[in-house]
């Protein structure tokens, strides 16, 4: 990757675009399809945050200004895993595609030594769910994300972002449907992202998140708290390319509650890994691509995800 000042500035632009996730809000309506309560973690076995979406430079803040990105993604799963990790005897498949415009403003203001920034994401989702012979599709706006962040440049290679995201229940939801593009509850998510960046060497990133899920009043269900990390490890080739692997680590930390009662033995767990690449163009546009395969899944769906992120600076 070139190391001139203009390229370093645009590389930092790419970094901010990779920071505060929250695009594809998919609700797998397996409860309505007759699965037992201990067959899914969190309500319907889903999460507000799309696990593994973030990639290289997720902890770096760009210079002040306005930025935009378009995410494209596809998720396909045909397996549901129970509390012991074994495949459940359910005829199941979910396919979800999404195009997600994102808008970011990095201000000139400094707070606590960090650069202040704001962002929002508007996921446009195409979802299809098949469960035991029933099928349903939905398209439209999913749950939007709003966030604020502080960016820190600790050295020429080490950077960090501290942030707070809020996922709002803007997507369509019906408790009787088996496919929903909204979760119907608010999610408050503190974020810490770290990036070590070397255009001709090691690139290592971790976006660490913790979710506080509020109550779904339509079902009187409160999903448990969730800890998850998006990670990437790669090597800069010195010619604008970074190659390596990426994925996520996920663990539900507290029990769900429904009608005031604790739902036990259904905490979710998952790991994912796959190849990941990044290319930086000297004219100012960037692209990252990743495929990740889920494994060690408990109380959730298990499948594959494909991510593409294209950045074109204003």
N, C-alpha and C positions, 0 to 999 in steps of 0.2 A: 504494500500500500504506500503511495507517495506520502512524503512527510512535509510538504510545503505548507505554509500558514493557511492558504485558502482551503487546502484539502483537510487540514486538521479542523478548521471551522465547520466544514460541511460534514465531517465525520462525527463531530459532536452533535450536529443537527440530527443525524441518524439515531444517535444514542437516545435523545429525548423521546423520539418516536417509539422507541422500544420499551418505555418505562412503566407506564401505569395501565395495566391491562384491563380487560373487561369488555369483550366484544360480543361473543356468541353465548347468549343466555338460553340454554336448552333445558326444558323440563321434560323428563321421561315419565309419562303418566302411568307407571306400572302399578301403582296402588289401585287405580280404577280398573285395571285389567285383572285384578284378583290375586296378586302376589301377596304372600304373608308379610306381616310387619317387619320381621327380621331379615327380609331379603334385600333391603336397600338402606344405605346410609343417607343421612339428611333426608328431607322430604322428597320422595320419588327418586332418590338416588342421584340427584343432580346437584350442581353448584352454580352460583351466579357468575363466578369467574371461569373462563375457559383455560383449563390447566395446560401449561406448557407454551402459551402463546408467545412469551417474550424470548429474546434471543441475545445475540452479541450486543455489547455496549448498553445494556439495559440500565446501568447506573450512572450514565454520563449526561450532563445537562448542556444543551447548546447555548449559544450566545442569545442576548435579548432579541425578540422578534416574533413574528407569526409563522407557524408551520402547519403542514397538513400531511396526512398519510392515508393510503387506502390499504386495508388488510383484505385478503381473500383466504378463506379456509374451507376445509371439508373434513367432516368427521363421520366415520362409519363403524358401527359396532353391531355384532350379532350374538353377543354372549353376555349373560348376567351372572355375576358371581355372588355367592352367599357369604356368610360369616366365616366359614372355614376356607374360603377361596375356591371351593368347588363350583363347577358350572351348574346353574339351576336348570331344572327340566322345563324350560319355557321356550316356546317358539317366538323369538324376539329379534328385531332388527331396528336400528335407528340410523337415519342418514340426515345429516345437517350440513348445509352450506351457508356461507355468510359472506357478505361484502360490507365492510365497516369503515366509513369515513371518520377520521379523527382530526380534531382541531386543537392546536396548542398555542398558548401565548406565554412567552417568557418575558417577564417585565424587567425594567432597569432597577427595581427595588431590591435591596438586600435586607434580610431578616435573620438574626442570629448567625450572621456570617455566610448565609446561603442565598443563592439567586431564587427569587420567588416566581413561580409559574403556575398556570392553570390549564386544564384541558377538559374535553368532553368527547365521548364516543357514542355514535348512533348506529347500532348494529341492524343490518337489514338481512333477515333470516329466512331461509327456505328449509323447512323441517318436515320429515316424514317418519312416522313410527308405526311399526307392525308388531302386534302382540297377540299370540294365540288366535290367529285368524282375523283379528280386527285391525283395521288400517285407518290412519288419519294423517292428513297433511295440513300444514299451515304456513303462510308466508306473511311477512310484515316486519314492523319495527319491534325489536326485542327490548330488553331492559337496558336503559341508557346508563352511562357512567359519567360522573362528575368528580373532578379531583383537583387538589392543590399540592404543590411540592416545593421543597427547597433543595437546590443543587450545590454540591461542594466539589471543588477541584483541589484535591489534596496533594497531587503531584502531577507531573506530565503524563503519568501512566495510570495512576490510581484515582478514581472518582467515585462519588456516592450521591444518592438521592434519598431523602426522607420525605414521605408523602402520606396523604390520606385520601382514599378513594371512597366514593359512595355510589352503590349501584341502586338505581331507582326502579320501582315496579311499573315501567311504562309499557311492557310487552303484553300482548293479549293473553288472557288466562281464563280458564273455565275448569273448575274442580272436577267436572264430570268427563272432561276430555282426556284422551290418552296421549295427545300431543299438545304441548304448550310452548310458546316462544317467550313467555314471561314467567317469572317465579312467584309473583304476587306478594313479595315481601322486600323490605329494605335490607341492604347488606352494607355494613361499615367495615372498611378494610385499611388498617395501617400498613405501610409499606416501607421496607428498607432495601435499597438496591445498591450493589457494589459492582464495579467493573475495573478490571486490570487490562489495559489496552496497549499492545505493542504491534505496530504495523509489520514488523519483521520478527515476530516471536510469539510468546504466549498471550492468548486472550482468554480471560476467565471472568465469568459473570454469574451473579446470584441475585435474584429478585425474591426477597423473603416477605411473605404476607401472612396475615392472621385475620380471619373473617369472624365478625360478630353478626350473626343472622337474626333479624327481628321476626316477629310472629306473622304467619300467614293467617289473617283473620277469617278467610273463607273456609279454612279447615281446622282452625284453632291448633295449628302445628307450628312449633318452633324448632328449626333445624339446629343441630349442635354447632359449636365453634369449630373452625377449620384452620389448620396450619399447612402451608404449602410453599414450595420453592421452585421457581423456574430457573434452570441453570443452563449454561453453555460453556464448553471448553474447546478451544480451537487454536490454530496456529496461523499467524499472519505470514503470507508468502512474499510480502514486499512488492507485490504487483497489483494491488487493490483487492486481492482475494484473501478471505479467511475461511479455512475449512476445519471441520471438527465434528463434534456431537453436541446434542442438546436434548432437553426433556424436562421432566418435573418429578418432584417428590410430594406426596400428599398423605396427610393423616388427619382424620377427624379427632378432636381432642375431648369433646364433651358429648354426653348423650342428647339425643333429641327429646322433645317433650310434646305430648299431645293431650289436650284436655286437662292440662296440669299434671299429668302423670309422665314419669320417665320411661322412655323407650330404650330398653337395654339390649346389648349384644347385636348392635347394628352399626357400629362405627365404621366409617369408610377408610380404605387404605389403598394406595396405588403408587406404582413407579412407572416411568416412561423414559425411553431413550431412542435416539435415532440420529441419522446424519444431518448436519446443518452447515449451510454455506452463506457467505456474505460477499457481495461485490459492490465496490464504490467506484462510480464514474467521475472522471475529472470535471465533467460539465455540470455536476451537482446533483445527479439522481443516484439513488441507491436501491438495492434489492437484496432481500434475504429470503431464503427458502429452507424449509425444514419438513422432515417426515419423522413422526415418532410413534412407537408401538408401546402400548400399555401392557404391564405385567404385574404380578403379585397383587392382583386386585381383590378386594373384599367389599361386599355389599354395594357394588356399583357395576355399571356396564364396563366391558372391556373391548377396546377397539383400536383403531389407527386414526391419526390426525395428520393433515397436510396443511402447512401454513405458507403463505406468500405475502410479503410486505414490500410495497413499492412507495418510495419517497421522491417527490418532485418539489423542490423548494420554490417558493414564490419569487 
